[in-house]
Amino acid sequence: MISQPIKNLYWLAAAAPCLLNLYYQRAVYHRKNSGSLLLHLGSGDHYIDGFLNIEGNLFKKKDLWLDVRFGLPFPEHSARAVYLCHVLEHFDFQTGRKILGECRRVLALGGGIRIAVPSLDQAIDAFNRRDLAWFPEWPDRYESLGGRFNSYLLCRDQHRVMFDFSFAREVLHSAGFCSIETAGYGSSRAFSAAELERMEPGEMRSHLERSLVVEALREA
């Protein structure tokens, strides 16, 4: 895994061209307000067919190269649903709320958002059970329970925020979302079953069942 200081240098160098591309894409999408876009923000190594995959890493497969901290190029009401999988924990509270506010802005009325983040509640429960096996041995392998707890929630120094449902609900509500609920693996109010199968294939199940998955709607 690339260290955070190296990533910080990359984002510093990429800031200006990403911002220029945001302005360019605003012009491209200015007249494309169909209300049917499926957005996948921070796609990383998980490219989803049928979605508009947005990623800031120049070296990953994607449809749009954007730094989502600067905003989204789409008109209001242009997206049907938005997906963020293990993205929000990498930003501080204010930046995360700004990103969610942009998601709400581009969502069609009644559209939904689905987020997955490391689960603070599950990690605490596993810690209290002394359940070493619950914690993945990534990004670092520790023998101690405390080491695994830190590795899962903080990912070395790469995670900025830890979420339980109450905090996720607060952040989503502050960004203007309503009808905020937890969502189980394989069930969704925002995406169809076929879309979920592409978004969260079987090999992701163990990872997502250790995550907090939350969905919310833009008011109709």
C-alpha positions in Angstrom: 0.0 0.0 0.0 1.3 3.5 -0.9 2.1 5.6 2.1 0.0 8.6 2.9 2.8 11.2 2.4 3.4 9.9 -1.1 -0.3 10.1 -1.8 -0.4 13.6 -0.4 2.3 14.6 -2.9 0.4 13.0 -5.7 -2.8 14.9 -4.8 -0.9 18.1 -4.6 0.6 17.7 -8.1 -2.8 16.5 -9.5 -4.9 19.3 -8.0 -4.6 21.9 -10.8 -5.1 19.5 -13.7 -8.0 17.8 -11.9 -9.6 21.2 -11.3 -9.2 22.1 -15.0 -10.8 18.8 -16.0 -13.7 19.5 -13.6 -14.4 22.8 -15.5 -14.1 21.0 -18.8 -16.5 18.2 -17.8 -19.0 20.8 -16.6 -19.2 22.1 -20.1 -19.5 18.5 -21.5 -22.3 17.6 -19.1 -24.0 20.9 -19.1 -26.8 19.7 -21.4 -26.8 16.0 -20.3 -29.4 16.1 -17.6 -31.1 12.8 -18.1 -31.6 12.0 -14.4 -30.5 8.4 -15.1 -26.8 8.4 -14.3 -25.4 5.8 -12.0 -22.3 7.3 -10.3 -19.5 5.3 -8.6 -17.3 7.7 -6.7 -13.8 6.6 -5.8 -13.9 3.5 -7.9 -10.2 2.5 -7.4 -9.7 -1.0 -8.5 -13.4 -1.8 -8.6 -14.7 -0.7 -12.0 -18.4 -1.4 -12.3 -19.9 -1.9 -15.8 -22.9 0.3 -16.5 -21.8 3.0 -14.0 -19.9 6.2 -14.5 -16.8 5.3 -12.6 -15.1 8.4 -11.1 -11.5 8.2 -9.7 -8.8 10.6 -8.9 -5.9 8.1 -9.4 -4.6 8.6 -12.9 -3.4 5.0 -13.0 -6.7 3.3 -12.3 -9.3 2.3 -14.8 -12.1 4.9 -14.8 -14.6 6.9 -16.9 -13.8 10.3 -15.4 -10.6 11.5 -13.8 -11.8 13.9 -11.0 -10.8 14.8 -7.5 -14.3 14.7 -5.9 -13.2 17.1 -3.2 -13.6 19.9 -5.8 -17.1 18.9 -6.7 -19.0 17.0 -9.4 -19.5 18.3 -13.0 -23.1 17.2 -13.4 -26.2 19.4 -13.4 -28.7 19.1 -10.6 -31.0 16.1 -10.8 -28.9 14.3 -13.3 -28.2 11.0 -11.4 -30.5 8.3 -10.3 -28.2 6.8 -7.7 -24.7 7.2 -6.2 -22.3 4.6 -4.7 -19.3 5.2 -2.5 -17.6 2.1 -1.2 -14.9 2.7 1.5 -14.3 6.2 0.3 -15.7 8.6 3.0 -13.4 7.4 5.8 -10.4 8.9 3.8 -11.7 12.4 4.3 -12.2 14.7 7.3 -15.7 15.4 8.4 -16.1 18.8 6.6 -14.8 17.4 3.3 -16.9 14.3 3.6 -20.0 16.4 4.2 -19.1 18.6 1.2 -18.8 15.5 -1.1 -22.1 14.2 0.2 -23.7 17.6 -0.5 -22.5 17.4 -4.1 -24.0 13.9 -4.3 -27.4 15.2 -3.1 -27.2 18.1 -5.5 -26.8 15.9 -8.6 -29.3 13.3 -7.5 -32.8 13.3 -9.1 -35.7 13.8 -6.6 -36.2 10.5 -4.8 -32.8 9.2 -5.9 -30.6 7.3 -3.5 -27.1 7.0 -2.2 -25.4 3.9 -0.8 -22.2 4.2 1.2 -20.0 1.6 2.8 -17.4 2.4 5.5 -15.5 0.4 8.1 -17.9 -0.4 11.0 -16.9 1.1 14.3 -19.6 -0.8 16.1 -18.6 -4.2 14.7 -14.9 -3.5 15.4 -15.7 -2.6 19.0 -17.9 -5.7 19.4 -15.1 -7.9 18.0 -12.6 -6.2 20.3 -14.7 -6.8 23.3 -15.2 -10.5 22.3 -11.4 -10.8 21.9 -12.1 -12.1 18.4 -8.8 -11.8 16.6 -10.1 -13.7 13.6 -12.7 -11.0 12.9 -10.1 -8.5 11.9 -8.5 -8.7 8.4 -4.7 -9.0 8.3 -4.4 -5.9 6.1 -2.8 -3.5 5.5 -0.5 -4.8 8.2 -0.4 -8.1 10.1 -0.5 -7.9 13.9 -0.6 -10.6 16.5 -2.2 -8.4 19.1 -5.9 -7.6 19.3 -5.1 -3.8 19.7 -2.9 -3.9 16.6 -5.6 -5.5 14.5 -8.2 -3.1 15.8 -6.0 -0.1 14.8 -5.1 -1.6 11.5 -8.8 -2.1 10.5 -10.1 1.3 11.6 -7.1 3.5 10.9 -5.5 1.7 7.9 -2.1 2.9 9.0 -2.6 6.7 8.7 -5.0 6.7 5.8 -8.4 6.9 7.5 -9.6 10.2 8.9 -13.0 9.3 10.3 -14.5 6.3 12.1 -18.3 5.7 11.6 -21.0 4.1 13.6 -24.6 4.4 12.3 -25.4 7.4 14.4 -22.5 9.4 13.0 -23.1 8.3 9.4 -26.7 9.4 9.9 -25.6 12.7 11.3 -23.3 13.4 8.4 -25.9 12.3 5.7 -28.6 14.4 7.4 -26.3 17.5 7.6 -25.8 17.1 3.8 -29.5 17.2 3.2 -30.5 13.5 2.9 -33.5 11.9 4.4 -34.8 8.3 5.0 -31.4 7.2 6.3 -31.2 3.5 7.1 -28.7 0.6 7.3 -28.7 -1.7 4.3 -27.7 -5.4 4.3 -25.6 -7.2 1.8 -27.7 -7.9 -1.3 -30.6 -5.5 -0.5 -31.1 -1.9 -1.6 -33.7 0.8 -2.0 -31.5 2.7 -4.4 -30.2 0.0 -6.8 -31.8 -2.9 -8.6 -30.8 -6.5 -7.8 -28.9 -6.7 -11.1 -27.0 -3.5 -10.3 -26.2 -4.7 -6.8 -24.8 -7.9 -8.3 -22.3 -5.9 -10.4 -21.6 -3.5 -7.6 -21.0 -6.0 -4.8 -20.1 -9.4 -6.3 -19.7 -12.5 -4.1 -16.0 -12.0 -3.5 -16.8 -8.7 -1.8 -19.3 -10.2 0.6 -17.0 -10.9 3.6 -15.5 -7.4 3.3 -18.9 -5.7 3.1 -20.4 -7.7 6.0 -17.6 -6.3 8.2 -18.6 -2.8 7.0 -21.3 -0.4 7.8 -23.6 0.0 4.8 -26.0 2.9 4.8 -28.5 4.2 2.3 -30.3 7.5 2.1 -32.6 9.3 -0.3 -33.0 12.8 -1.7 -36.5 13.9 -0.8 -39.0 13.4 -3.6 
